Amino acid sequence: MKELSDFQAHEIRTLLEQERWDVPLAEVKRTRLTPSQQAVFWGLRIYVVVMTVVVVWAFLHGAEG
C-alpha cells in the first residue's frame, strides 16, 4: 500500500481535480416538511420516549428481583 508521501504533488493535485474534491460542496438548505411528514417525525419522537420509559422501568424492576 502506497503512502501519501510516495506521490508527487502534481499527481495529488491532478487526482483532486479529476475527482472534483477542490470544488466547494453545494449549500445545504432546510426544506419544508409536509404535515404528514411532521406527524411521522413526531410519532418517532413519542415512540423513542415511550421505549426509553419501558426500558428504564424494566431495568428498575429487573434489578429488584
Secondary structure as GFF3:
##gff-version 3
##sequence-region A 1 65
A	DSSP	three_ten_helix	4	6	.	.	.	ID=ss1
A	DSSP	alpha_helix	9	18	.	.	.	ID=ss2
A	DSSP	alpha_helix	35	64	.	.	.	ID=ss3
###
